[in-house]
Amino acid sequence: MIPPDYKNRSGDSGLVIDLLRHGAPVGGVKYRGSLDDPLAPEGWDAMWATTRVHGPWDRIYSSPLRRCSEFAQALGERLHLQPEINPALREMSFGAWEGKTSAEILATDADRLTRFWKNPLDNPPPGGDHLRDVQLRLRALWHSTLTHPQGNGERILVVAHGGVIRVLLGLVLFTPLEHLSRISVPYAALARIRIDRVGDTIMPRLIFCGVTGSRNG
């Protein structure tokens, strides 16, 4: 087990990656996926509250969707950083369910939605993204960009979606895709990952997960 104050041979104090879910969007809780709703005022407030507690950062990455990118740009201005908008961080598509609440889907397609909740890997939304494809694009981003620090003790913020954060946490915790629904990611919640290196080996750990809001979208 790596001790909390471990430093590798080059003196690095470890890479910190914070995963921040967007706040509440306009339109309430529903399956949004690729819909591009902006943040509601309370969504902005919750994200500012979270980032005041857990910042600052050296780099910011964001989903291209407005509920993430507009806050990332505003935060970047405060921190004198230019966020990188990365399409790999977009939310998975929920297909025919997009724009609908859980109650609306349960009224017409309860069996399929229940199967999706129990095992999202084998029961994708009708016409939506397959979870395996989402994992492939996020794994590529994780290994090519996020785990390559540009300085000692660098801190990175990733502004993204509930589904995206579940998949990234699944990569860290080796959680099977069929069990990702067991990870709750509320609005404006932040999960911190610390990455230490022992030689050529990357050692990621989930440090904590801040909980502030609600689910879906």
ROVEX-85942 format. One line per 3 residues: number of its first residue (from 1); their letters; for each residue y, x, z of N, C-alpha, C, O. Coordinates in pm, 1 decimal, always signed. Atoms other than C-alpha are relative to their C-alpha. Layout:
ROVEX-85942
NUM = A = Y/X/Z/Y/X/Z/Y/X/Z/Y/X/Z  ...;
END
This chain:
ROVEX-85942
1 = MIP = -119.6/+84.6/+0.0/+0.0/+0.0/+0.0/+124.3/+87.9/+0.0/+131.4/+183.9/+76.8  -121.4/-79.3/+7.1/+345.6/+135.9/-93.1/+94.6/-42.7/+111.7/+122.5/-161.9/+124.7  -94.1/+37.6/-105.4/+585.3/+149.7/+206.2/+131.6/-47.3/-57.5/+165.9/-9.0/-169.3;
4 = PDY = -124.9/+56.6/+51.8/+918.8/-37.8/+170.5/+102.6/+104.1/-40.3/+182.9/+79.6/-130.3  -100.9/-102.0/+29.6/+1121.3/+286.9/+167.0/-52.2/+108.7/-92.2/+5.1/+217.5/-97.3  +60.3/-100.6/+86.6/+899.6/+468.8/-85.8/+96.4/+43.5/-109.3/+165.0/-38.8/-169.8;
7 = KNR = -73.3/-54.6/+115.2/+1073.6/+698.6/-334.9/-96.5/+87.9/-77.6/-172.9/+165.1/-19.7  +93.4/-79.3/+78.8/+888.3/+852.6/-625.2/+45.8/+145.5/-8.4/+148.7/+182.1/+48.5  -25.5/-143.6/-1.0/+883.6/+1223.3/-703.0/+134.7/+38.1/-60.7/+190.7/+141.9/-25.3;
10 = SGD = -128.7/-30.0/+61.6/+1199.3/+1210.3/-914.8/+116.9/-46.8/+86.5/+232.8/-25.7/+50.8  -105.6/+42.9/-91.0/+1391.5/+1056.2/-622.3/+48.8/-140.6/-24.4/+140.4/-185.5/+44.4  -43.1/+136.3/+26.6/+1425.1/+706.5/-770.1/-28.6/-89.3/+119.8/-131.2/-73.8/+186.0;
13 = SGL = +20.4/+90.7/-113.3/+1465.0/+434.5/-509.4/-60.4/-132.3/-43.5/-64.3/-227.1/+34.9  +66.1/+121.5/+46.6/+1291.7/+173.0/-722.6/+91.1/-88.4/-82.6/+213.0/-88.0/-65.2  -70.3/+93.7/+87.1/+1393.8/-83.3/-980.4/-11.3/-139.3/+59.1/-120.2/-180.9/+98.9;
16 = VID = -0.4/+137.1/-50.1/+1494.2/-432.8/-864.7/+31.1/-94.4/-115.8/+130.5/-76.4/-186.2  -20.6/+102.3/+102.0/+1461.5/-729.3/-1101.9/+8.8/-134.7/+70.5/-87.9/-178.9/+132.7  -19.7/+132.2/-58.6/+1604.2/-1060.8/-982.0/-10.8/-107.0/-108.3/+54.9/-98.6/-212.0;
19 = LLR = +20.2/+110.5/+93.4/+1490.8/-1377.4/-1158.8/+72.4/-122.0/+55.2/+32.8/-176.8/+158.0  -82.5/+111.7/-45.2/+1751.9/-1653.7/-1126.5/-18.9/-119.6/-91.3/+6.0/-111.3/-211.5  +7.9/+122.4/+79.5/+1681.5/-2005.7/-1240.8/+138.6/-63.7/-9.0/+217.1/-57.9/+85.7;
22 = HGA = -126.3/+70.6/+16.1/+1975.2/-2200.6/-1380.4/+13.4/-112.0/+102.9/-85.8/-158.9/+158.8  -25.2/+112.1/-88.4/+2138.4/-2466.8/-1165.0/-22.2/-133.4/-70.2/-67.4/-138.1/-184.6  +21.1/+134.7/+54.0/+2127.3/-2842.2/-1219.8/+84.8/-21.9/-125.6/+205.9/+0.1/-122.4;
25 = PVG = -76.1/+28.0/+121.4/+2226.3/-2935.2/-1577.4/+54.7/-143.4/-0.4/+14.7/-227.5/+80.1  -46.8/+135.8/+25.0/+2419.5/-3239.0/-1695.3/-118.7/-84.7/-46.1/-196.8/-41.2/-130.8  +108.3/+88.7/+42.1/+2178.7/-3532.3/-1728.5/-112.1/-12.8/+99.9/-205.1/-90.5/+78.4;
28 = GVK = +99.8/+15.0/-104.1/+1973.1/-3485.0/-1414.4/-131.6/+69.9/-28.7/-144.9/+143.8/-126.2  +131.1/-65.5/+7.2/+1613.1/-3374.5/-1363.0/-85.5/-66.2/-107.0/-112.2/-186.3/-101.5  +88.0/+49.4/+105.4/+1396.9/-3409.8/-1673.1/-61.9/+119.9/-70.4/-26.3/+234.4/-42.6;
31 = YRG = +59.6/-106.4/+79.9/+1184.0/-3210.0/-1913.5/+95.3/+33.8/-114.1/+103.8/-38.7/-213.2  -101.0/-36.6/+96.8/+1452.6/-3027.0/-2108.7/-55.0/+89.4/-110.1/-34.9/+62.4/-228.5  +52.9/-92.3/+98.6/+1275.7/-2739.6/-2278.7/+108.7/+59.8/-85.7/+194.8/+132.1/-35.6;
34 = SLD = -95.4/-58.8/+94.7/+1476.9/-2650.7/-2589.0/+130.1/-78.4/-10.5/+220.0/-36.7/-83.6  -126.8/+73.1/+0.1/+1747.1/-2915.5/-2528.4/+107.8/+86.7/+64.3/+81.7/+156.5/+162.3  -102.8/-96.2/-40.5/+2078.5/-2737.4/-2478.8/+110.5/-65.3/+82.7/+228.2/-56.6/+47.6;
37 = DPL = -98.4/+61.6/-88.7/+2249.8/-2928.8/-2198.9/+73.7/+107.1/+80.2/+13.0/+206.8/+119.3  -74.5/-94.2/-84.2/+2527.9/-2746.2/-2009.3/-27.3/-25.4/+147.2/-89.5/-125.2/+183.6  +11.0/+16.6/-144.4/+2536.0/-2697.9/-1634.3/+91.2/-111.0/+49.4/+202.2/-128.2/-0.9;
40 = APE = -85.1/+93.7/-72.9/+2665.4/-2977.4/-1413.9/+84.3/+79.1/+99.9/+48.7/+192.1/+133.3  -82.3/-71.8/-97.8/+2943.5/-2883.1/-1167.5/-79.7/+49.7/+120.6/-58.6/+161.6/+167.5  +79.4/-43.3/-114.5/+2692.6/-2873.5/-882.1/-95.7/+113.5/-36.8/-133.8/+193.6/+48.6;
43 = GWD = +82.6/-110.9/+47.0/+2475.8/-2642.9/-1094.0/+75.9/+131.5/+1.5/+22.3/+234.5/+42.6  -85.8/-118.8/-7.7/+2762.2/-2396.2/-1129.7/+16.0/+44.2/+145.7/+0.5/+162.3/+177.0  -24.0/-32.8/-140.2/+2833.0/-2413.6/-755.4/-122.5/+66.8/+62.6/-109.8/+165.3/+135.3;
46 = AMW = +122.1/-54.2/-59.8/+2470.4/-2346.5/-661.4/-28.5/+141.5/-50.2/-73.5/+226.4/+26.7  +25.3/-133.8/+54.5/+2442.6/-2045.2/-894.9/+99.6/+101.1/+54.9/+63.0/+215.1/+83.4  -96.7/-91.4/-61.0/+2765.2/-1893.6/-763.9/-39.8/+30.6/+143.8/-27.9/+144.6/+188.8;
49 = ATT = +40.0/-21.9/-139.2/+2638.5/-1941.9/-409.0/-116.1/+98.8/+8.0/-116.6/+186.6/+94.4  +115.0/-90.2/-0.8/+2309.7/-1766.2/-488.8/+41.4/+142.0/-34.7/-0.9/+236.7/+31.7  -35.7/-135.4/+44.2/+2468.7/-1472.7/-670.5/+94.7/+68.9/+98.1/+95.5/+191.7/+106.5;
52 = RVH = -85.1/-63.1/-101.3/+2727.8/-1417.3/-397.2/-84.5/+66.3/+108.2/-46.1/+169.5/+163.1  +86.2/-52.0/-106.4/+2443.3/-1357.9/-152.5/-81.0/+120.3/-46.6/-101.5/+214.3/+30.3  +102.6/-95.7/+41.6/+2213.2/-1143.4/-366.4/+47.8/+108.8/-96.3/-29.0/+200.2/-126.2;
55 = GPW = -48.7/-100.4/+93.8/+2433.6/-940.7/-606.1/+50.9/+123.7/+70.5/+33.3/+137.1/+191.6  -25.9/+3.4/+144.3/+2574.6/-727.5/-754.7/-116.4/+58.9/-79.3/-220.5/+92.5/-22.8  +102.8/-52.6/+88.5/+2374.5/-603.7/-1055.9/+59.3/+100.4/-98.5/+180.7/+107.5/-117.9;
58 = DRI = -40.7/-99.2/+98.5/+2384.7/-326.3/-1314.6/-18.1/-48.6/-143.1/+51.3/-3.5/-234.3  +22.6/+60.1/+132.3/+2249.8/-527.8/-1608.9/-31.7/-147.6/+18.4/-87.3/-188.3/+120.4  +29.9/+143.4/-1.9/+2224.5/-899.0/-1689.5/-65.6/-36.6/-132.5/-16.0/-1.7/-239.6;
61 = YSS = +66.0/+57.3/+117.4/+1980.5/-1063.9/-1930.4/-0.8/-151.3/+16.0/-10.1/-202.3/+127.7  -5.7/+145.7/-9.7/+1995.2/-1433.0/-2016.8/-69.9/-66.5/-116.8/-75.1/-14.1/-228.0  +43.9/+92.3/+105.0/+1827.9/-1708.8/-2209.3/+120.5/-38.8/-85.5/+233.1/-40.3/-35.7;
64 = PLR = -111.2/+43.7/+85.3/+2037.8/-1822.9/-2508.1/+47.5/-142.0/+27.8/+154.7/-180.0/-19.2  -38.7/+138.2/-24.5/+2048.2/-2182.7/-2381.1/+117.7/-6.1/+96.5/+129.0/+76.3/+187.3  -129.4/+3.1/-68.7/+2383.5/-2290.6/-2236.3/-11.2/-3.1/+151.4/+72.2/+55.4/+220.5;
67 = RCS = +12.5/+11.5/-145.1/+2259.0/-2372.0/-1887.5/-27.4/+134.8/+66.1/-16.0/+148.6/+187.8  +16.1/-137.2/-49.0/+2179.6/-2001.8/-1853.0/+112.4/+91.3/-49.9/+176.0/+161.9/+28.5  -89.8/-99.2/+60.8/+2405.1/-1813.9/-2094.6/+144.5/-15.2/+43.0/+214.6/+84.8/+58.1;
70 = EFA = -139.8/+17.5/-38.1/+2736.6/-1970.5/-1993.2/+26.9/+55.6/+139.9/+132.3/+114.2/+164.6  -17.6/-59.9/-132.4/+2685.8/-1873.5/-1629.9/-11.5/+151.6/-8.6/+66.2/+223.2/+54.6  +16.5/-145.0/+12.7/+2560.6/-1526.6/-1729.4/+127.5/+65.4/-51.9/+165.3/+173.1/-5.9;
73 = QAL = -124.8/-54.7/+54.5/+2879.3/-1471.2/-1931.7/+108.7/-0.3/+107.0/+182.6/+97.2/+120.6  -102.4/+8.9/-104.9/+3100.5/-1588.9/-1644.3/-24.3/+103.6/+109.7/+69.8/+166.8/+157.7  +32.6/-100.1/-101.0/+2917.8/-1368.0/-1394.3/+26.2/+140.2/-54.3/+76.5/+226.9/+17.1;
76 = GER = -24.8/-130.6/+60.6/+2934.1/-1075.6/-1636.5/+147.2/+36.9/+1.3/+181.5/+153.0/+23.2  -143.3/-27.5/-5.0/+3312.1/-1108.3/-1653.3/+42.3/+45.8/+138.7/+124.8/+136.2/+151.9  -34.8/-38.5/-137.7/+3333.4/-1085.4/-1273.9/-50.3/+139.9/+32.5/+14.0/+213.9/+106.8;
79 = LHL = +61.0/-129.0/-32.0/+3106.6/-780.5/-1265.5/+32.8/+107.5/-103.3/-14.2/+220.8/-92.8  -36.2/-91.9/+109.0/+3257.3/-617.3/-1578.5/-125.0/+48.5/-74.6/-139.9/+166.7/-105.7  +122.6/-26.5/+74.3/+2921.1/-637.8/-1754.6/-6.3/-93.5/-120.6/+47.4/-204.2/-117.2;
82 = QPE = +24.6/+84.9/+115.5/+2824.2/-770.8/-2097.0/-146.0/-42.7/+2.5/-233.7/+39.9/-23.1  +139.3/+44.0/-3.9/+2509.7/-984.8/-2060.3/-67.8/+14.3/-136.0/-4.3/-0.3/-240.5  +80.0/-2.1/+122.9/+2233.9/-940.0/-2315.9/-70.8/-134.5/-12.5/-152.2/-170.6/+72.4;
85 = INP = +63.9/+129.4/+24.8/+2130.6/-1277.5/-2459.4/-128.2/+25.7/-77.1/-124.8/+74.0/-190.3  +129.4/-33.7/+59.9/+1760.1/-1250.5/-2535.2/-79.9/-127.6/-26.9/-111.6/-201.4/+66.4  +72.3/+123.9/+33.2/+1574.9/-1528.5/-2722.5/-138.4/-9.2/+62.5/-193.8/-118.8/+72.1;
88 = ALR = +131.3/+4.7/-64.4/+1247.9/-1430.4/-2552.9/+5.7/-74.2/+132.8/-97.4/-118.5/+183.6  -15.7/+65.5/-129.6/+1390.2/-1584.1/-2233.1/+24.6/-150.0/-11.1/+45.9/-216.4/+90.4  -19.9/+144.3/+14.7/+1432.2/-1932.8/-2380.4/-113.9/-76.0/+67.1/-225.1/-24.8/+80.4;
91 = EMS = +102.4/+81.6/-64.6/+1245.2/-2212.9/-2206.8/-106.9/-41.3/-101.6/-79.1/-49.0/-221.2  +103.3/+53.0/+87.0/+913.8/-2333.6/-2348.2/+40.5/-138.6/-48.4/+109.5/-212.3/+22.1  -26.1/+133.8/+53.1/+937.7/-2640.3/-2569.0/-100.5/-98.1/+59.7/-219.9/-69.3/+68.2;
94 = FGA = +87.2/+105.9/-50.6/+800.3/-2960.6/-2417.5/-28.6/-106.0/-105.7/-83.0/-211.8/-74.0  +35.7/+88.2/+108.6/+772.0/-3127.6/-2757.3/+47.7/-143.2/+19.3/+166.2/-167.6/+42.1  -32.5/+143.0/-8.5/+758.3/-3509.0/-2738.8/+52.3/-40.6/+137.0/+108.2/-149.3/+151.4;
97 = WEG = -45.9/+33.7/-134.5/+839.4/-3498.1/-2366.2/+145.6/+38.8/+25.3/+202.7/-0.1/+127.2  -135.3/-48.9/-26.4/+1179.8/-3336.0/-2403.7/+99.6/-115.0/+11.7/+98.3/-209.1/-67.7  -98.9/+103.0/-25.4/+1464.2/-3543.9/-2265.8/-51.1/-113.2/+87.1/+23.4/-206.4/+117.0;
100 = KTS = +58.8/+107.1/-80.3/+1226.6/-3757.6/-2056.4/-24.1/+46.3/+143.0/-50.0/+164.1/+167.6  +33.1/-30.0/-139.0/+1178.1/-3774.0/-1681.3/-150.3/-11.9/+20.6/-221.8/-68.1/-62.3  +142.5/+13.6/-32.1/+839.0/-3745.4/-1516.1/-39.8/-147.0/+8.4/-147.2/-185.0/-38.3;
103 = AEI = +32.0/+142.6/-13.2/+853.3/-4118.0/-1435.2/-14.4/-65.6/-136.6/-103.7/-148.1/-156.3  +7.8/+57.7/+135.0/+917.1/-4206.2/-1800.7/-128.0/+41.8/-70.6/-189.1/-38.5/-141.1  +123.8/-46.8/+64.1/+624.6/-3993.4/-1917.0/-121.5/-62.9/+66.7/-217.0/-101.2/-0.9;
106 = LAT = +112.2/+62.3/-71.4/+394.4/-4129.2/-1647.5/-21.4/-144.6/-43.4/-134.0/-194.2/-42.1  +11.6/+139.9/+41.1/+469.8/-4481.3/-1770.4/-72.4/-16.2/-132.3/-128.1/-122.6/-159.6  +59.2/+11.8/+133.8/+338.1/-4404.5/-2120.2/-112.8/+99.2/-26.4/-195.8/+75.8/-114.3;
109 = DAD = +96.1/-106.5/+29.6/+124.7/-4089.3/-2102.2/-45.1/+67.6/+129.9/-47.4/+190.3/+140.0  +28.6/-50.9/-134.3/+15.3/-4053.0/-1739.3/-116.1/+97.8/+0.9/-109.2/+200.8/+68.0  +118.8/-85.3/-3.0/-325.9/-3899.9/-1808.6/+32.2/+139.3/-53.4/-9.2/+240.0/+4.1;
112 = RLT = -30.9/-130.1/+59.5/-188.9/-3626.0/-2031.7/+93.7/+81.7/+88.5/+75.5/+202.6/+103.0  -92.1/-71.3/-87.7/+96.8/-3538.1/-1796.4/-72.3/+51.1/+124.4/-47.4/+163.2/+168.5  +75.3/-43.0/-117.3/-139.1/-3524.4/-1498.3/-87.5/+120.3/-32.3/-98.4/+213.5/+47.2;
115 = RFW = +82.5/-114.4/+40.4/-371.7/-3292.7/-1689.1/+85.5/+125.3/-20.3/+41.8/+236.1/+10.7  -92.7/-112.1/+16.7/-71.1/-3072.9/-1778.4/+36.7/+59.4/+135.3/+40.0/+181.6/+150.2  -33.4/-49.3/-134.1/+26.3/-3048.1/-1411.3/-116.9/+77.2/+60.8/-97.0/+181.2/+123.5;
118 = KNP = +116.9/-64.6/-59.6/-328.8/-2956.9/-1309.3/-35.1/+130.7/-69.7/-74.8/+227.1/-4.3  +37.8/-118.3/+77.0/-387.2/-2703.6/-1589.2/+86.6/+7.7/-126.0/+44.7/-39.4/-231.8  -90.1/-3.5/+115.3/-89.3/-2633.2/-1821.3/-50.5/+86.5/-114.4/-4.5/+71.5/-227.6;
121 = LDN = +52.1/-85.1/+106.8/-286.3/-2370.6/-2015.0/-79.5/-80.3/-101.4/-59.8/-64.8/-221.9  +89.4/+73.1/+89.7/-544.1/-2608.9/-2159.1/+52.7/-137.4/-39.2/-11.5/-208.5/-116.5  -55.4/+132.2/+28.7/-320.0/-2916.5/-2174.6/+149.4/+9.0/-32.0/+232.2/-40.1/+44.7;
124 = PPP = -142.0/-15.4/+34.1/+6.2/-2829.4/-2353.9/+65.2/-134.1/-30.8/-3.4/-229.7/-66.9  -69.8/+123.7/+34.7/+274.5/-3094.9/-2405.3/-19.9/-33.0/-148.4/-31.3/+58.4/-230.0  +19.8/+36.9/+141.0/+230.4/-3292.4/-2730.7/+113.0/+52.6/-87.4/+229.3/+16.3/-69.6;
127 = GGD = -100.2/-57.9/+88.3/+407.5/-3095.5/-3001.5/+79.3/+112.4/+61.4/+173.4/+162.0/-0.6  -75.3/-104.3/-69.5/+526.6/-2836.1/-2748.5/-63.8/+136.9/-13.7/-163.2/+154.2/-84.3  +51.0/-136.7/+2.8/+470.5/-2465.6/-2696.5/-129.1/+11.3/+79.5/-150.4/-59.6/+177.9;
130 = HLR = +119.2/-33.2/-77.3/+136.7/-2330.3/-2584.9/+36.2/+109.7/+98.8/+106.2/+204.8/+64.2  -36.5/-92.7/-106.0/+161.9/-2141.3/-2258.3/-40.6/+143.8/-32.4/+27.4/+237.8/+8.8  +42.8/-135.1/+36.8/-29.7/-1844.9/-2399.6/+103.9/+67.8/-88.2/+128.3/+187.6/-74.0;
133 = DVQ = -103.6/-57.6/+86.8/+239.9/-1795.5/-2666.3/+124.0/+37.9/+80.5/+186.8/+140.3/+53.6  -113.6/-31.1/-86.8/+512.6/-1809.0/-2400.4/-28.4/+128.4/+76.6/+59.2/+213.9/+89.1  +35.5/-120.0/-74.5/+327.5/-1546.5/-2198.4/+7.3/+123.9/-88.8/+52.6/+228.9/-43.3;
136 = LRL = -0.8/-115.1/+89.6/+292.3/-1317.3/-2502.1/+141.4/+51.5/-23.6/+165.0/+172.3/-20.4  -136.8/-47.5/+25.3/+665.7/-1310.4/-2575.0/+63.7/+56.8/+125.9/+142.2/+151.3/+118.3  -57.9/-50.8/-123.6/+754.2/-1259.5/-2209.8/-66.1/+129.4/+44.8/+0.1/+215.2/+103.3;
139 = RAL = +66.3/-126.9/-31.1/+494.1/-987.8/-2160.0/+60.9/+112.5/-82.5/+81.8/+222.7/-31.8  -61.7/-101.6/+85.2/+645.6/-801.3/-2456.2/+136.3/+40.6/+54.5/+168.9/+159.3/+58.2  -131.2/-30.1/-56.9/+993.6/-829.3/-2302.0/-14.6/+79.0/+129.5/+58.4/+175.6/+151.6;
142 = WHS = +22.6/-66.2/-128.1/+864.1/-723.7/-1960.0/-30.0/+148.8/-19.0/+28.6/+233.6/+48.1  +43.5/-138.4/+17.7/+699.2/-405.8/-2088.4/+97.5/+82.5/-83.9/+107.7/+203.7/-64.8  -88.0/-76.3/+88.9/+956.6/-311.2/-2353.9/+139.0/+21.0/+56.3/+205.7/+117.9/+20.0;
145 = TLT = -140.8/-2.6/-41.9/+1282.2/-376.3/-2167.2/+17.1/-2.4/+151.2/+77.9/+88.1/+208.2  -36.0/+25.1/-138.3/+1282.6/-505.7/-1813.0/-50.4/+106.7/+96.6/+13.4/+131.6/+198.8  +56.0/-97.7/-92.9/+1064.7/-238.9/-1653.4/+41.1/+142.5/-33.7/-19.3/+237.6/+15.9;
148 = HPQ = -48.7/-132.8/+36.5/+1257.3/+52.6/-1808.0/+140.8/+19.4/+56.0/+238.8/-15.0/-10.0  -132.2/-15.9/-60.4/+1541.0/+142.1/-1571.6/+84.3/+101.5/-75.4/+31.5/+194.6/-136.3  -94.2/-91.9/+62.1/+1850.4/+317.0/-1704.7/+66.6/+89.2/+104.6/+153.4/+169.6/+70.6;
151 = GNG = -55.5/-82.6/-106.5/+1933.6/+475.8/-1368.6/-77.8/-19.4/+127.7/-155.1/-114.2/+140.9  +69.8/+8.1/-128.5/+1806.8/+539.6/-1017.0/+42.4/-124.9/+77.1/+161.3/-155.2/+87.1  -30.3/+115.2/-82.2/+1782.4/+228.3/-804.0/+71.5/-111.4/-74.4/+151.6/-183.5/-14.9;
154 = ERI = -71.2/+100.8/+80.0/+1897.7/+0.7/-1087.6/-39.3/-141.5/+41.3/-152.6/-167.4/+82.1  +20.8/+141.3/-31.8/+1934.8/-373.2/-1026.3/+28.1/-82.4/-124.6/+134.5/-70.8/-185.4  -8.2/+82.4/+120.6/+1874.8/-621.3/-1308.9/-6.3/-146.6/+39.4/-86.0/-185.2/+124.8;
157 = LVV = +5.5/+145.2/-19.3/+1947.1/-994.7/-1312.5/-46.2/-65.4/-129.1/+6.7/-36.9/-236.6  +49.9/+78.0/+113.0/+1752.4/-1225.5/-1543.6/+31.1/-147.0/+28.7/-19.4/-203.3/+125.8  -37.0/+140.7/-16.7/+1903.5/-1575.1/-1582.3/-85.1/-81.2/-97.1/-70.5/-68.0/-218.6;
160 = AHG = +98.1/+65.1/+86.6/+1632.7/-1804.2/-1713.5/-38.4/-137.1/+54.0/+37.2/-199.0/+128.9  +46.5/+137.2/-23.1/+1430.3/-2124.9/-1674.9/-121.5/-2.0/+91.6/-185.3/+100.8/+114.4  +113.5/+12.9/-89.2/+1164.3/-2257.8/-1442.2/-130.9/+48.3/-61.7/-204.9/+124.0/+1.2;
163 = GVI = +124.6/-40.6/+65.3/+879.9/-2212.0/-1691.4/-5.0/+148.9/-26.5/-109.2/+211.9/-8.0  -7.9/-143.8/+27.7/+993.5/-1862.4/-1788.5/-24.0/+79.7/+127.7/-100.1/+176.4/+127.5  +14.4/-73.6/-125.8/+1019.9/-1749.7/-1426.1/-142.1/-11.1/+53.5/-194.8/+85.7/+108.3;
166 = RVL = +139.9/+13.5/-42.9/+675.3/-1890.3/-1344.5/-89.2/+98.8/-75.3/-175.1/+163.4/-15.3  +83.1/-90.1/+79.6/+523.2/-1689.8/-1629.6/+24.7/+145.2/+40.7/-70.6/+222.1/+53.5  -29.5/-137.1/-41.4/+703.8/-1368.4/-1526.9/-58.8/+29.9/+137.7/-113.3/+138.2/+159.5;
169 = LGL = +62.0/-20.5/-130.1/+593.4/-1412.5/-1166.4/-151.9/+6.8/-12.1/-217.3/+81.4/+60.8  +143.6/-5.8/+23.7/+242.8/-1477.2/-1293.8/-44.7/+136.9/-47.7/-153.0/+183.4/-11.8  +33.0/-135.5/+46.0/+248.9/-1139.5/-1469.0/-1.1/+98.1/+116.3/-85.6/+187.4/+122.6;
172 = VLF = -8.5/-89.7/-115.2/+350.9/-968.8/-1145.5/-115.4/-23.3/+97.3/-173.4/+71.9/+149.7  +98.2/+36.4/-102.2/+104.6/-1154.9/-922.2/-140.6/-19.2/-56.3/-232.9/-52.7/+18.0  +129.1/+20.4/+66.3/-182.4/-1173.5/-1176.2/-51.6/-141.7/+21.8/-170.6/-163.6/+44.4;
175 = TPL = +36.6/+140.8/-14.8/-177.9/-1552.2/-1146.9/-51.6/-54.5/-132.3/+18.0/-41.1/-233.0  +49.0/+57.8/+125.0/-395.2/-1724.6/-1409.6/+95.9/-106.3/-53.1/+155.3/-181.0/+24.7  -93.0/+94.9/+59.7/-191.3/-1932.7/-1652.6/-30.8/-143.8/+39.1/+60.5/-225.3/+53.0;
178 = EHL = +35.3/+137.8/-34.8/-383.7/-2245.6/-1561.0/+46.9/-38.4/+140.7/+44.0/-156.1/+176.6  -44.2/+28.3/-136.4/-249.6/-2214.6/-1204.5/+150.3/+14.5/+19.2/+197.6/+9.4/+132.8  -143.2/-24.6/-14.2/+120.3/-2157.6/-1278.2/+75.8/-118.8/+58.7/+183.5/-101.2/+115.6;
181 = SRI = -67.8/+116.3/-57.5/+209.4/-2512.4/-1175.0/+6.4/+6.3/+152.1/+80.9/-69.7/+214.0  -2.2/-14.9/-145.1/+140.9/-2401.7/-816.8/+122.3/+78.4/+48.0/+149.3/+83.4/+168.0  -120.7/-73.7/-35.8/+457.8/-2188.4/-825.8/+119.9/-92.7/-17.9/+146.9/-138.5/-128.9;
184 = SVP = -118.5/+85.3/+5.6/+767.2/-2393.9/-742.2/+123.7/+86.3/-18.7/+144.5/+182.8/+54.9  -122.9/-75.4/+28.2/+1096.9/-2267.3/-888.6/+116.4/-99.2/-3.0/+146.4/-154.7/-108.7  -109.9/+96.9/-4.4/+1388.6/-2486.4/-774.9/+122.5/+46.8/-77.2/+134.3/+164.5/-111.0;
187 = YAA = -127.3/-34.6/+60.9/+1729.3/-2498.0/-940.7/+72.9/+105.7/+83.9/+76.1/+98.1/+206.7  -82.2/-105.3/-60.2/+1942.4/-2188.7/-865.5/-76.0/+87.0/+100.2/-14.2/+159.3/+178.5  +80.4/-86.6/-86.1/+1651.6/-2021.4/-681.1/-8.2/+139.5/-60.6/+0.0/+156.2/-182.3;
190 = LAR = +10.0/-139.0/+45.6/+1617.3/-1643.9/-701.7/-125.5/+63.8/+56.3/-151.5/+56.1/+176.4  +118.4/-75.7/-40.4/+1295.9/-1441.5/-691.6/+26.4/+147.1/-27.5/+72.0/+183.0/-136.0  -25.5/-143.5/+14.8/+1319.7/-1066.5/-637.2/-130.6/+76.3/-18.3/-226.7/+58.0/+56.5;
193 = IRI = +113.9/-87.0/+27.6/+1074.4/-817.6/-784.3/+47.4/+143.7/+13.6/+149.5/+181.8/-43.7  -29.4/-143.2/-10.3/+1078.0/-452.3/-685.7/-109.8/+76.1/-72.6/-228.4/+48.2/-55.3  +95.6/-79.8/+75.9/+913.6/-200.1/-915.6/+14.1/+146.0/+38.9/+119.0/+207.0/+18.5;
196 = DRV = +7.3/-143.1/-28.5/+814.0/+144.4/-792.1/-97.4/+63.4/-97.6/-185.1/-3.0/-152.8  +88.2/-74.3/+90.2/+645.5/+410.5/-999.8/-69.3/+110.6/+77.8/-4.8/+186.9/+149.7  +79.8/-108.1/-55.7/+366.4/+637.3/-880.9/-60.1/+73.9/-119.0/-161.3/+31.7/-175.0;
199 = GDT = +37.9/-66.4/+123.8/+331.8/+888.1/-1161.6/+33.6/-90.0/-117.6/+148.5/-130.7/-134.7  -19.3/+88.7/+114.4/+284.2/+678.5/-1474.5/-34.8/-144.9/+31.8/-30.8/-230.4/-56.6  +42.1/+133.8/-38.5/+173.6/+372.1/-1280.7/+118.0/-81.5/+50.7/+192.8/-36.6/+137.6;
202 = IMP = -104.2/+92.1/-43.9/+412.2/+77.4/-1241.5/-56.7/-90.0/+108.9/-163.0/-149.8/+91.7  +47.3/+78.0/-113.7/+378.9/-100.2/-907.0/+101.4/-110.6/+30.9/+192.7/-88.5/+110.4  -94.8/+108.8/-29.7/+561.2/-438.4/-907.5/-43.1/-80.7/+121.8/-162.3/-100.6/+145.6;
205 = RLI = +27.5/+82.3/-117.3/+589.7/-648.0/-591.0/+103.0/-111.2/+7.7/+220.7/-89.4/-20.9  -91.8/+109.7/-28.3/+741.0/-987.0/-516.8/+51.4/+19.2/+142.6/-26.4/+18.6/+238.0  -58.8/-26.9/-129.9/+984.1/-923.9/-230.4/+32.1/-130.0/+73.3/-3.5/-145.4/+190.1;
208 = FCG = -27.4/+129.3/-60.7/+1110.1/-1276.0/-163.2/+35.1/-98.9/-109.1/+58.5/-60.0/-223.5  -42.0/+103.0/+93.4/+1190.9/-1604.0/-331.3/+95.1/-93.5/+73.1/+55.3/-160.2/+168.6  -97.0/+90.1/-59.7/+1507.7/-1793.1/-242.2/-17.6/-141.2/-51.7/-38.2/-160.0/-171.6;
211 = VTG = +21.7/+138.3/+37.3/+1475.8/-2171.7/-245.4/+126.2/-80.0/+28.2/+176.7/-81.1/+140.4  -124.5/+73.3/-19.3/+1778.1/-2393.7/-303.5/+2.6/-139.3/-59.2/+90.6/-217.2/-22.6  -22.3/+125.1/+71.8/+1710.2/-2695.3/-525.4/-118.9/-82.9/-36.7/-200.8/-115.4/+49.3;
214 = SRN = +96.5/+97.8/+46.5/+1482.3/-2913.3/-741.3/-79.3/+52.8/-117.9/-56.5/+166.1/-160.2  +91.7/-50.3/+102.4/+1218.9/-2888.1/-1016.3/+31.0/-56.8/-138.1/+120.7/-139.3/-155.2  -3.6/+45.9/+140.7/+1175.2/-2943.3/-1394.2/+111.5/+60.8/-84.3/+220.7/+89.7/-35.5;
217 = G = -100.1/-28.9/+101.1/+1355.5/-2835.0/-1708.9/+36.2/+141.9/-23.9/+120.6/+170.6/-108.8;
END
